[in-house]
C-alpha cells in the first residue's frame, strides 16, 4: 500500500518536469560562406554562427604571423581550436597587398633585415617549410593551416605601414594621412579579397582597424568606407564586410540604425567596435565598480550597442592583462563578461600572441594580454580562458530554438551559472551547459521553469534555497545597483540581502556590497546576469532534477514549505 501511494505521488509530480525532459540534438557545424540576418551572423542553412575569435598579429615589422619561431604552425592552429576559438582575426598591413617588393621578400630575408638571427633559427627548426616562402605566401600558409583545423579567418587590415598600432598621429589613422592613401587602400582591399576568393575558411574582411587622428570625420567615413566595402564585395562576394567606426573603433553613433550606409549588396554587412578597460582611462580602478560599469555600459549603448537592434556587431578587440594583477582590467572584465553574456554578441579576444619577434624596438617582447605564454606552448592563464567558455557558444538566434525562451543565471566573475544537482542539495555554480531553465516573473520571482520551485532567501550568510511557497518578500528578487547585476531580496526577518557566492561556489545571501560610493569595494561575487537563452538544457541535469523530485515523498517536503 505504501509503495502504491509513493508511485501515485510520483506520478502527480511528473507534470512539473515533463517540459524539462526534452533534449534536442546540438547544432550542426557551420555551412560556409556566412551571411547576415538582422543582428545575427548565419551560415548557408540559416543557422546562427557565433564568432568567438582570437586576434593573431601579422602586421608588425617582420610582416610574418607572430610565434612561428616558437612552435610549429600546425600546433598553434590546433591549440587555437582546442581552446574553443572558432575564428581568428588575422591582421595584415596594407603594404603587404600593394607593395610587390615587400610582399615578395622571403621570411628569412625579412628577419635578416631586422637582425633577428634567433628568430630565423627558431623558424628554421619549427617551420622549415615556411622560412623561404615569401611574406604573402607565409600569410597564406597561416590561413591554410587554420582551415585545416576548422578555424574561420577574418582578414583584418590593421595598418598601412608595418609596425605597432596605434597612436593618434602615426600617419596610419585616417584617410589622407601620410601612409593612408584612400585609393591605394581600396586597391589593397580588392587585391586581398581576390587572393582569398574561394578560400573557404576566410569568412570576413575587416576593412580598417581603429580609425583615428585629427582628420577623422563622418563625411569621409561614409565616402571611403562605402567604396572599400563595394571593392571587397565585387572581388569576393562570399565574405562578410566588416566596418569599424571612429575614435579607435569606439564610436558608431553617427550611423542611422535603419539605413547605416548605402551599399549595392545586402546580407553581408557587419560592424565592429573595440572595448578595453583603458578605453575609459583608470576609471575602473579609481571608481566604484557598480557605478563605473553602469555608466560605461550606458555610454556604449549610445555609441555602438544600439546597432544590435538590427545589425551584427563584432567586438573585435577586448582583453586584459592575463597575469591578473591589473585592478583596472580585472574590474572591467567582470562588467564586460556580464554584458557579453546578456547581449550575446560576437567577439575577438586580444590577443593570442604570447610574445613578439620585434615590437617597438624590443626583441622578444612578452605580451601579457596574450592567451599563450611567451614560448607559445602553454596557456598563460587557464582559469581566465575557462571564463570565456560560457561566452563562446551562442545562447539564442536563428536555428537555436531548441527549447522555449528561458533564463540562465550567469555569474560573470567565474563564467559559471547557477545550477542544482538535485532539490535536496544547495544551489551551486557550475558549467552553464548544465544550467537549469529559470523563469523571472513580472513579480520578480526566480523560479525553475515549468515547476513551482523558486529561489528563496533564508538569512544573512545562509545558502539560498528552493521553496514551493513563493508569495513572501524573501522570494522576490529585484535587479538593483547601477551595474544592474545585483539580485536583492529580504529575509523573513526583514534583512536586505543580495545573492552571493561563497568559497565553495555555493549560492548564499549576504549583505549587499558597494551600493554607496566606496571605490575600494569589490562587488563581483554578487554580480549575476539573468540571460535569455533558447539553448536546450542537458539530459543529465534534467534527470537529476527529476530523480530528486521523485524522491521527495520519501525524504519529506517540509523544507520546501517554509515561508
SULMO-V373893 format. One record per backbone hydrogen bond with DSSP energy under -1.0 kcal/mol. CO is the residue of the C=O (numbers start at 1). NH is the residue of the N-H. E is the energy in kcal/mol with one decimal. If there is no record, write none. Layout:
# SULMO-V373893
[[CO;NH;E] [CO;NH;E]]
This chain:
# SULMO-V373893
[[1;5;-2.3] [2;6;-2.4] [3;7;-2.1] [4;8;-2.2] [5;9;-2.6] [6;10;-2.5] [7;11;-2.2] [8;12;-1.7] [9;13;-1.4] [10;14;-1.2] [13;16;-1.4] [14;17;-1.9] [14;18;-1.2] [17;20;-1.5] [18;21;-1.7] [31;44;-3.1] [35;42;-2.7] [37;40;-2.2] [40;37;-2.6] [41;49;-2.9] [42;35;-2.6] [43;46;-1.9] [47;43;-2.4] [51;347;-2.6] [52;86;-1.5] [53;349;-2.8] [54;89;-1.9] [55;352;-3.0] [56;91;-1.9] [57;66;-2.5] [59;163;-2.0] [60;63;-1.6] [67;70;-1.7] [67;71;-1.8] [72;76;-1.9] [73;77;-2.5] [74;78;-2.3] [75;79;-2.1] [76;80;-2.2] [77;81;-1.8] [78;82;-2.2] [79;83;-1.5] [80;85;-1.5] [81;84;-1.6] [86;152;-2.7] [87;54;-1.6] [88;154;-2.8] [89;56;-2.1] [90;156;-2.4] [92;158;-1.7] [93;96;-1.8] [94;97;-1.9] [94;98;-1.2] [95;99;-2.1] [99;103;-2.4] [100;104;-2.1] [103;136;-1.8] [105;135;-2.0] [106;110;-2.6] [107;111;-2.1] [108;112;-2.3] [109;113;-2.3] [111;116;-2.6] [112;115;-1.1] [115;117;-1.1] [116;120;-1.7] [117;121;-2.2] [118;122;-2.3] [119;123;-2.6] [120;124;-2.6] [121;125;-1.9] [122;126;-2.7] [123;127;-2.9] [127;130;-2.1] [127;131;-1.1] [130;133;-2.1] [131;108;-2.1] [133;107;-2.4] [134;138;-2.6] [135;139;-2.1] [136;140;-2.0] [137;141;-2.1] [138;142;-1.8] [139;143;-1.9] [140;144;-2.5] [141;145;-2.5] [142;146;-2.3] [143;147;-2.1] [144;148;-2.0] [146;151;-2.6] [147;150;-1.9] [152;88;-2.3] [153;203;-2.0] [153;204;-1.2] [154;90;-2.2] [155;206;-2.5] [156;92;-2.1] [156;158;-1.3] [157;209;-1.7] [159;94;-2.8] [160;95;-1.9] [167;170;-1.1] [171;179;-2.9] [173;212;-1.6] [174;177;-2.5] [177;180;-1.8] [180;176;-2.9] [181;185;-2.6] [182;186;-2.4] [183;187;-2.1] [184;188;-2.5] [185;189;-2.5] [186;190;-2.2] [187;191;-2.2] [188;192;-2.4] [189;193;-2.6] [190;194;-2.3] [191;195;-2.6] [192;196;-1.8] [194;197;-1.4] [196;199;-1.8] [199;202;-1.8] [201;153;-3.1] [201;203;-1.0] [203;240;-2.9] [204;155;-2.4] [205;242;-2.7] [206;157;-2.3] [211;248;-2.5] [213;216;-1.3] [217;221;-1.5] [218;222;-2.5] [219;223;-1.9] [220;224;-2.7] [221;225;-2.6] [222;226;-1.6] [223;227;-1.1] [224;228;-2.9] [225;229;-2.6] [226;230;-2.3] [227;231;-2.2] [228;232;-2.2] [229;233;-2.4] [230;234;-2.4] [231;235;-1.6] [232;236;-2.3] [236;239;-1.2] [240;205;-2.6] [241;270;-2.4] [242;207;-2.4] [243;272;-2.1] [246;250;-1.7] [246;251;-2.3] [249;274;-2.4] [251;246;-2.6] [252;255;-1.8] [267;36;-1.6] [268;241;-2.9] [270;243;-2.7] [271;314;-3.2] [277;280;-1.9] [278;281;-1.8] [280;283;-1.8] [282;286;-2.2] [283;287;-1.9] [288;292;-2.9] [289;293;-2.5] [290;294;-2.1] [291;295;-2.4] [292;296;-2.9] [293;297;-2.4] [294;298;-1.9] [295;299;-2.0] [296;300;-2.4] [297;301;-2.3] [298;302;-1.3] [299;303;-2.2] [300;304;-3.0] [300;305;-2.4] [301;306;-1.1] [303;252;-1.9] [304;307;-2.2] [305;308;-1.7] [306;309;-1.6] [307;310;-2.3] [307;311;-3.0] [312;271;-2.2] [314;273;-1.9] [314;316;-1.7] [315;348;-2.4] [317;275;-2.4] [318;350;-3.6] [321;324;-1.7] [326;330;-2.7] [327;331;-2.3] [328;332;-1.7] [329;333;-2.6] [330;334;-1.4] [331;335;-1.3] [332;336;-3.1] [333;337;-2.8] [334;338;-1.5] [335;339;-2.2] [336;340;-3.2] [337;341;-2.2] [338;342;-2.0] [339;343;-3.1] [340;344;-1.4] [346;315;-2.7] [347;53;-3.1] [349;55;-2.8] [351;371;-2.3] [352;372;-1.4] [354;367;-2.3] [357;364;-1.7] [359;362;-2.1] [362;359;-2.4] [365;356;-2.1] [367;370;-1.6] [368;322;-3.1] [371;380;-2.8] [373;376;-2.0] [378;373;-2.9] [381;385;-2.0] [382;386;-2.0] [383;387;-1.2] [386;389;-1.0] [388;391;-1.0] [389;392;-1.1] [395;534;-2.7] [397;400;-2.2] [398;48;-3.2] [400;402;-2.0] [406;533;-2.8] [407;438;-2.8] [408;531;-2.7] [409;418;-2.2] [410;529;-2.8] [411;414;-1.4] [411;415;-2.2] [416;411;-3.1] [417;430;-2.2] [419;428;-2.5] [427;507;-2.5] [428;419;-3.1] [430;417;-3.1] [431;434;-2.1] [432;435;-1.4] [437;449;-2.7] [438;407;-3.1] [439;447;-2.6] [441;444;-2.3] [444;477;-3.8] [445;441;-2.3] [446;455;-2.7] [447;439;-3.0] [448;451;-1.8] [453;448;-2.7] [454;467;-2.3] [456;465;-2.3] [459;462;-2.0] [462;509;-1.9] [465;456;-3.1] [467;454;-2.7] [472;475;-1.7] [473;476;-1.2] [474;457;-2.8] [478;488;-2.9] [480;486;-1.5] [481;484;-1.5] [485;528;-3.2] [486;480;-2.3] [487;499;-2.5] [488;478;-2.8] [489;497;-2.7] [491;494;-2.2] [495;491;-2.7] [497;489;-2.4] [498;510;-2.4] [500;508;-1.8] [502;505;-1.9] [505;429;-2.4] [506;502;-2.3] [507;464;-1.9] [508;500;-2.9] [509;461;-3.6] [510;498;-3.2] [523;526;-2.1] [524;527;-1.2] [529;410;-2.8] [531;408;-2.4] [533;406;-2.4] [534;402;-1.2] [534;403;-1.4] [538;542;-1.9] [539;543;-2.3] [540;544;-2.1] [541;545;-2.2] [542;546;-2.3] [543;547;-2.6] [544;548;-1.9] [545;549;-1.8] [546;550;-2.5] [547;551;-1.1] [549;552;-1.4] [551;555;-1.8] [552;556;-2.9] [557;560;-1.6] [558;561;-1.4] [560;468;-2.8]]
